[in-house]
Amino acid sequence: MIALRYWVMASVVVVGTAIVMVDHAGRSPAAKTPAATATPRPGGSRGGVFGAVGRGPDAALGLRASWALSALPECLVQKVEASGTRAFVRSQLPAAAVAIAAPVTLAYRDCTIRIRANDALVRRGADRFYIPPVARFYRLGNRLLLFHYDSGAAQLRTYVPSNL
């Protein structure tokens, strides 16, 4: 049943991506918009959430979602999820979990996760994913935990390396 859930989730991502690509390819050149746009934020020189827009390997990112790692069952398999208020979800974080200090890049099979101060960039082949702020990563044995929150809600997802 869990495998079916991930298969369905991956299928939705693939079909959605195909629809966006076909729609984007069908537009006239004058109607095309940049893949990623961001405005500078006060107090930072990064040029928005994607870094310097239009430059570097991370300028044109794909999916922007806190659940991006769940869409990559070839690399990591989600085992547990807790969601709710920030306080509730924080209480679900195991006491033995060790925070992963940023910046660091983790590798799981052919996926890389570049953990930054408040967000993360995920890459698998040509696929690019962005986990928006605020994202905190933890380790517990061989498990990777992602605690993500924004103004509305929080999630804690627990992943194990894939055996696919």
Accessible surface in RSA format (square Angstrom, percent):
REM  Atomic radii and reference values for relative SASA: ProtOr
REM  Chains: A
REM  Algorithm: Lee & Richards
REM  Probe-radius: 1.40
REM  Slices: 20
REM RES _ NUM      All-atoms   Total-Side   Main-Chain    Non-polar    All polar
REM                ABS   REL    ABS   REL    ABS   REL    ABS   REL    ABS   REL
RES MET A   1   189.83  98.3 143.61  95.0  46.22 110.1 129.02 109.7  60.81  80.6
RES ILE A   2    98.02  55.8  95.02  70.8   3.00   7.2  96.18  69.3   1.84   5.0
RES ALA A   3    79.09  72.7  66.52 102.7  12.56  28.6  72.50 102.1   6.59  17.5
RES LEU A   4    99.11  55.2  93.81  67.1   5.30  13.3  97.33  68.4   1.78   4.8
RES ARG A   5   117.28  49.2 109.34  55.7   7.94  18.9  56.90  77.8  60.38  36.6
RES TYR A   6    13.04   6.1  12.02   6.8   1.02   2.7  11.16   8.4   1.88   2.3
RES TRP A   7   166.52  66.8 160.65  77.8   5.88  13.8 137.56  73.3  28.97  47.0
RES VAL A   8    70.95  46.7  70.73  64.0   0.22   0.5  70.95  61.6   0.00   0.0
RES MET A   9    48.26  25.0  43.93  29.1   4.33  10.3  39.38  33.5   8.88  11.8
RES ALA A  10    25.75  23.7  24.48  37.8   1.27   2.9  25.54  36.0   0.21   0.6
RES SER A  11    34.81  29.4  29.18  38.9   5.63  13.0  25.96  55.3   8.84  12.4
RES VAL A  12    99.12  65.2  93.57  84.7   5.55  13.4  97.22  84.5   1.90   5.2
RES VAL A  13    28.32  18.6  21.50  19.5   6.82  16.4  27.48  23.9   0.84   2.3
RES VAL A  14   100.57  66.2  97.06  87.9   3.51   8.5  99.53  86.5   1.04   2.8
RES VAL A  15    86.49  56.9  84.80  76.8   1.70   4.1  86.49  75.2   0.00   0.0
RES GLY A  16    30.77  38.0   0.00   N/A  30.77  38.0  30.12  82.7   0.66   1.5
RES THR A  17    69.14  49.2  62.99  63.9   6.15  14.6  50.53  67.9  18.61  28.1
RES ALA A  18    48.45  44.5  43.68  67.4   4.76  10.8  48.11  67.8   0.34   0.9
RES ILE A  19   110.64  63.0 106.69  79.5   3.94   9.5 109.76  79.0   0.88   2.4
RES VAL A  20    99.80  65.7  97.48  88.3   2.31   5.6  99.45  86.4   0.35   0.9
RES MET A  21   123.03  63.7 116.72  77.2   6.31  15.0 102.57  87.2  20.46  27.1
RES VAL A  22   111.80  73.6 105.40  95.4   6.40  15.4 108.36  94.2   3.43   9.3
RES ASP A  23    77.88  54.6  68.97  68.6   8.92  21.1  22.51  53.0  55.37  55.2
RES HIS A  24    74.63  40.8  74.33  51.7   0.30   0.8  43.86  45.2  30.78  35.8
RES ALA A  25    76.35  70.2  50.61  78.1  25.74  58.6  54.77  77.1  21.58  57.2
RES GLY A  26    68.24  84.2   0.00   N/A  68.24  84.2  36.02  98.8  32.22  72.2
RES ARG A  27    96.95  40.7  82.17  41.9  14.78  35.2  25.19  34.4  71.76  43.5
RES SER A  28    62.20  52.6  50.62  67.6  11.58  26.7  45.43  96.8  16.76  23.5
RES PRO A  29   118.60  86.4 103.32  94.2  15.27  55.5 103.98  85.9  14.61  90.8
RES ALA A  30   103.83  95.5  62.83  97.0  41.00  93.3  75.24 106.0  28.59  75.7
RES ALA A  31    51.82  47.6  34.49  53.2  17.33  39.4  44.78  63.1   7.04  18.6
RES LYS A  32    95.63  46.7  73.93  45.4  21.69  51.7  29.88  26.9  65.75  70.0
RES THR A  33    83.79  59.6  74.67  75.7   9.12  21.7  59.85  80.4  23.93  36.2
RES PRO A  34    93.84  68.4  69.57  63.4  24.27  88.2  82.15  67.8  11.70  72.7
RES ALA A  35    83.75  77.0  38.41  59.3  45.34 103.1  49.58  69.8  34.17  90.5
RES ALA A  36    11.18  10.3   1.42   2.2   9.75  22.2   6.35   8.9   4.83  12.8
RES THR A  37    93.00  66.1  71.38  72.4  21.62  51.5  40.46  54.3  52.54  79.4
RES ALA A  38    31.29  28.8   4.64   7.2  26.65  60.6  13.56  19.1  17.73  47.0
RES THR A  39   107.69  76.6 101.45 102.8   6.24  14.9  72.88  97.9  34.81  52.6
RES PRO A  40   104.65  76.3  87.15  79.4  17.50  63.6  87.22  72.0  17.43 108.3
RES ARG A  41   110.29  46.3 104.79  53.4   5.50  13.1  57.82  79.0  52.47  31.8
RES PRO A  42   138.58 101.0 105.12  95.8  33.46 121.6 118.22  97.6  20.35 126.5
RES GLY A  43    93.58 115.4   0.00   N/A  93.58 115.4  45.82 125.7  47.76 107.0
RES GLY A  44    46.98  57.9   0.00   N/A  46.98  57.9  30.11  82.6  16.86  37.8
RES SER A  45   119.82 101.2  80.80 107.8  39.02  89.9  55.19 117.5  64.63  90.5
RES ARG A  46   104.43  43.8  95.58  48.7   8.85  21.1  70.85  96.8  33.58  20.4
RES GLY A  47    19.50  24.1   0.00   N/A  19.50  24.1  17.03  46.7   2.47   5.5
RES GLY A  48     3.92   4.8   0.00   N/A   3.92   4.8   1.54   4.2   2.38   5.3
RES VAL A  49    25.52  16.8  25.04  22.7   0.49   1.2  25.04  21.8   0.49   1.3
RES PHE A  50    25.13  12.6  19.84  12.3   5.29  13.8  20.29  12.3   4.85  13.9
RES GLY A  51    15.32  18.9   0.00   N/A  15.32  18.9  15.32  42.1   0.00   0.0
RES ALA A  52    37.23  34.2  24.86  38.4  12.37  28.1  28.93  40.7   8.30  22.0
RES VAL A  53    59.53  39.2  37.07  33.6  22.46  54.1  37.17  32.3  22.36  60.7
RES GLY A  54    63.48  78.3   0.00   N/A  63.48  78.3  32.22  88.4  31.26  70.0
RES ARG A  55   172.80  72.6 161.58  82.4  11.22  26.7  69.75  95.3 103.05  62.5
RES GLY A  56    56.75  70.0   0.00   N/A  56.75  70.0  31.45  86.3  25.30  56.7
RES PRO A  57   102.82  74.9  80.71  73.6  22.11  80.4  93.81  77.5   9.01  56.0
RES ASP A  58    17.63  12.4  16.91  16.8   0.72   1.7   7.91  18.6   9.73   9.7
RES ALA A  59    13.44  12.4  10.00  15.4   3.45   7.8  10.14  14.3   3.31   8.8
RES ALA A  60    66.09  60.8  49.60  76.5  16.49  37.5  50.44  71.0  15.64  41.4
RES LEU A  61    12.93   7.2   1.53   1.1  11.40  28.7   1.96   1.4  10.97  29.5
RES GLY A  62    50.66  62.5   0.00   N/A  50.66  62.5  34.03  93.4  16.63  37.3
RES LEU A  63    60.18  33.5  48.23  34.5  11.95  30.0  54.94  38.6   5.24  14.1
RES ARG A  64   121.93  51.2  97.43  49.7  24.50  58.3  43.04  58.8  78.89  47.8
RES ALA A  65    10.19   9.4   4.60   7.1   5.59  12.7  10.19  14.3   0.00   0.0
RES SER A  66    17.00  14.4  13.50  18.0   3.50   8.1   1.94   4.1  15.06  21.1
RES TRP A  67    85.72  34.4  85.72  41.5   0.00   0.0  62.36  33.2  23.36  37.9
RES ALA A  68     0.00   0.0   0.00   0.0   0.00   0.0   0.00   0.0   0.00   0.0
RES LEU A  69     1.56   0.9   1.48   1.1   0.07   0.2   1.48   1.0   0.07   0.2
RES SER A  70     3.42   2.9   1.19   1.6   2.23   5.1   1.72   3.7   1.70   2.4
RES ALA A  71    10.80   9.9   0.21   0.3  10.60  24.1   0.52   0.7  10.28  27.2
RES LEU A  72     7.64   4.3   7.64   5.5   0.00   0.0   7.64   5.4   0.00   0.0
RES PRO A  73    21.62  15.8  21.38  19.5   0.24   0.9  21.62  17.8   0.00   0.0
RES GLU A  74    58.46  33.6  58.46  44.2   0.00   0.0  23.45  45.4  35.00  28.6
RES CYS A  75     1.13   0.9   1.03   1.2   0.10   0.2   1.03   2.6   0.10   0.1
RES LEU A  76     3.05   1.7   2.22   1.6   0.83   2.1   2.22   1.6   0.83   2.2
RES VAL A  77    31.53  20.8  31.09  28.1   0.44   1.1  31.53  27.4   0.00   0.0
RES GLN A  78     4.73   2.6   3.51   2.6   1.22   2.9   0.14   0.3   4.59   3.5
RES LYS A  79   113.48  55.4  87.33  53.6  26.15  62.3  42.03  37.8  71.45  76.1
RES VAL A  80    89.34  58.8  83.79  75.9   5.55  13.4  89.34  77.6   0.00   0.0
RES GLU A  81    82.44  47.3  50.89  38.5  31.55  75.1  14.43  27.9  68.02  55.5
RES ALA A  82    18.78  17.3  12.88  19.9   5.90  13.4  18.69  26.3   0.09   0.2
RES SER A  83    66.64  56.3  46.85  62.5  19.79  45.6  12.56  26.7  54.08  75.8
RES GLY A  84    31.24  38.5   0.00   N/A  31.24  38.5  30.05  82.5   1.18   2.7
RES THR A  85    92.84  66.0  86.48  87.7   6.36  15.2  84.34 113.3   8.50  12.9
RES ARG A  86   129.63  54.4 124.70  63.6   4.93  11.7  38.35  52.4  91.28  55.3
RES ALA A  87    79.88  73.4  63.80  98.5  16.07  36.6  71.81 101.1   8.07  21.4
RES PHE A  88   101.01  50.5  94.77  58.7   6.23  16.2 100.26  60.8   0.75   2.1
RES VAL A  89     0.00   0.0   0.00   0.0   0.00   0.0   0.00   0.0   0.00   0.0
RES ARG A  90   117.59  49.4 111.93  57.1   5.65  13.5  37.16  50.8  80.43  48.7
RES SER A  91    79.36  67.1  43.45  58.0  35.92  82.7  49.77 106.0  29.60  41.5
RES GLN A  92    81.03  45.3  61.72  45.1  19.31  46.0   8.18  17.4  72.85  55.3
RES LEU A  93    30.60  17.0  16.90  12.1  13.70  34.4  16.92  11.9  13.68  36.8
RES PRO A  94    49.47  36.1  35.45  32.3  14.03  51.0  46.65  38.5   2.82  17.5
RES ALA A  95   113.98 104.8  69.29 106.9  44.69 101.7  80.92 114.0  33.06  87.6
RES ALA A  96    71.80  66.0  50.20  77.5  21.60  49.1  61.30  86.3  10.49  27.8
RES ALA A  97    17.77  16.3   0.17   0.3  17.60  40.0   0.17   0.2  17.60  46.6
RES VAL A  98   100.57  66.2  97.22  88.0   3.34   8.1 100.53  87.3   0.04   0.1
RES ALA A  99    68.79  63.2  49.67  76.6  19.12  43.5  49.67  69.9  19.12  50.6
RES ILE A 100    27.96  15.9  12.66   9.4  15.30  36.9  16.20  11.7  11.76  31.9
RES ALA A 101    84.94  78.1  64.95 100.2  20.00  45.5  74.31 104.7  10.63  28.2
RES ALA A 102    42.15  38.8  11.98  18.5  30.16  68.6  12.37  17.4  29.77  78.9
RES PRO A 103   120.70  88.0 100.32  91.4  20.38  74.1 100.57  83.0  20.13 125.1
RES VAL A 104    53.72  35.4  44.20  40.0   9.52  23.0  52.93  46.0   0.80   2.2
RES THR A 105    78.93  56.1  53.09  53.8  25.84  61.6  37.90  50.9  41.03  62.0
RES LEU A 106    13.25   7.4  10.60   7.6   2.65   6.7  13.25   9.3   0.00   0.0
RES ALA A 107    74.90  68.9  46.74  72.1  28.16  64.0  46.76  65.8  28.14  74.5
RES TYR A 108    31.65  14.8  27.86  15.9   3.79   9.9  23.16  17.4   8.49  10.5
RES ARG A 109   147.71  62.0 100.18  51.1  47.53 113.2  44.10  60.3 103.60  62.8
RES ASP A 110    85.81  60.1  66.13  65.8  19.68  46.5  48.21 113.5  37.60  37.5
RES CYS A 111     1.35   1.0   1.23   1.4   0.12   0.3   1.23   3.1   0.12   0.1
RES THR A 112    53.72  38.2  53.57  54.3   0.14   0.3  43.19  58.0  10.53  15.9
RES ILE A 113     0.20   0.1   0.20   0.2   0.00   0.0   0.20   0.1   0.00   0.0
RES ARG A 114    90.28  37.9  90.10  45.9   0.19   0.4  34.45  47.1  55.83  33.8
RES ILE A 115     4.78   2.7   4.78   3.6   0.00   0.0   4.78   3.4   0.00   0.0
RES ARG A 116    40.77  17.1  38.80  19.8   1.97   4.7  24.71  33.8  16.06   9.7
RES ALA A 117    73.16  67.3  55.30  85.3  17.87  40.6  58.05  81.8  15.11  40.0
RES ASN A 118    65.54  45.2  64.21  62.0   1.33   3.2   7.93  19.1  57.61  55.7
RES ASP A 119     2.61   1.8   2.61   2.6   0.00   0.0   0.77   1.8   1.84   1.8
RES ALA A 120     0.00   0.0   0.00   0.0   0.00   0.0   0.00   0.0   0.00   0.0
RES LEU A 121     9.95   5.5   8.00   5.7   1.95   4.9   8.10   5.7   1.85   5.0
RES VAL A 122     1.54   1.0   0.00   0.0   1.54   3.7   0.16   0.1   1.38   3.7
RES ARG A 123    76.72  32.2  75.86  38.7   0.86   2.0  30.65  41.9  46.07  27.9
RES ARG A 124    62.40  26.2  60.59  30.9   1.81   4.3   1.76   2.4  60.64  36.8
RES GLY A 125    58.30  71.9   0.00   N/A  58.30  71.9  45.55 125.0  12.74  28.5
RES ALA A 126    97.76  89.9  66.76 103.0  31.00  70.5  71.97 101.3  25.80  68.3
RES ASP A 127    71.16  49.8  67.28  67.0   3.88   9.2   8.26  19.4  62.90  62.7
RES ARG A 128    58.91  24.7  53.27  27.2   5.64  13.4   9.63  13.2  49.29  29.9
RES PHE A 129    14.12   7.1  14.11   8.7   0.01   0.0  14.11   8.6   0.01   0.0
RES TYR A 130     0.20   0.1   0.20   0.1   0.00   0.0   0.18   0.1   0.03   0.0
RES ILE A 131     0.00   0.0   0.00   0.0   0.00   0.0   0.00   0.0   0.00   0.0
RES PRO A 132    18.37  13.4  18.37  16.7   0.00   0.0  18.37  15.2   0.00   0.0
RES PRO A 133    39.98  29.1  29.13  26.5  10.85  39.4  29.38  24.3  10.59  65.8
RES VAL A 134    33.79  22.2  33.63  30.4   0.16   0.4  33.63  29.2   0.16   0.4
RES ALA A 135     1.77   1.6   0.00   0.0   1.77   4.0   0.00   0.0   1.77   4.7
RES ARG A 136    84.28  35.4  82.05  41.8   2.23   5.3  32.50  44.4  51.78  31.4
RES PHE A 137     3.92   2.0   0.00   0.0   3.92  10.2   0.00   0.0   3.92  11.2
RES TYR A 138    19.65   9.2  19.65  11.2   0.00   0.0  10.14   7.6   9.51  11.7
RES ARG A 139   101.73  42.7 100.77  51.4   0.95   2.3  35.13  48.0  66.60  40.4
RES LEU A 140    29.97  16.7  27.52  19.7   2.45   6.2  29.64  20.8   0.33   0.9
RES GLY A 141    74.79  92.2   0.00   N/A  74.79  92.2  46.39 127.3  28.40  63.6
RES ASN A 142   103.24  71.2  82.62  79.8  20.62  49.6  43.44 104.6  59.79  57.8
RES ARG A 143    96.28  40.4  94.62  48.2   1.66   4.0  12.66  17.3  83.62  50.7
RES LEU A 144     0.37   0.2   0.21   0.2   0.16   0.4   0.22   0.2   0.15   0.4
RES LEU A 145     1.46   0.8   1.46   1.0   0.00   0.0   1.46   1.0   0.00   0.0
RES LEU A 146     0.79   0.4   0.39   0.3   0.41   1.0   0.39   0.3   0.41   1.1
RES PHE A 147     3.88   1.9   3.88   2.4   0.00   0.0   3.88   2.4   0.00   0.0
RES HIS A 148     8.37   4.6   8.37   5.8   0.00   0.0   7.89   8.1   0.47   0.5
RES TYR A 149    27.70  12.9  27.70  15.8   0.00   0.0  13.74  10.3  13.96  17.2
RES ASP A 150    83.13  58.2  64.82  64.5  18.31  43.3  31.48  74.1  51.65  51.5
RES SER A 151   130.63 110.4  80.94 108.0  49.69 114.5  60.16 128.1  70.47  98.7
RES GLY A 152    67.87  83.7   0.00   N/A  67.87  83.7  35.92  98.6  31.95  71.6
RES ALA A 153    43.16  39.7  38.70  59.7   4.47  10.2  42.02  59.2   1.15   3.0
RES ALA A 154     0.00   0.0   0.00   0.0   0.00   0.0   0.00   0.0   0.00   0.0
RES GLN A 155    32.43  18.1  32.43  23.7   0.00   0.0   5.17  11.0  27.26  20.7
RES LEU A 156     8.57   4.8   7.81   5.6   0.76   1.9   7.81   5.5   0.76   2.0
RES ARG A 157    18.91   7.9  18.91   9.6   0.00   0.0   0.11   0.2  18.80  11.4
RES THR A 158    10.94   7.8  10.94  11.1   0.00   0.0   2.84   3.8   8.10  12.2
RES TYR A 159     0.00   0.0   0.00   0.0   0.00   0.0   0.00   0.0   0.00   0.0
RES VAL A 160    28.03  18.4  28.02  25.4   0.02   0.0  28.03  24.4   0.00   0.0
RES PRO A 161    49.41  36.0  41.98  38.3   7.43  27.0  41.98  34.7   7.43  46.2
RES SER A 162     7.81   6.6   0.03   0.0   7.78  17.9   0.26   0.6   7.56  10.6
RES ASN A 163   151.80 104.7 116.02 112.1  35.78  86.2  36.02  86.7 115.78 111.9
RES LEU A 164   125.10  69.7  94.88  67.9  30.22  76.0 122.34  85.9   2.75   7.4
END  Absolute sums over single chains surface
CHAIN  1 A     9571.1       7369.2       2201.9       6156.3       3414.8
END  Absolute sums over all chains
TOTAL          9571.1       7369.2       2201.9       6156.3       3414.8
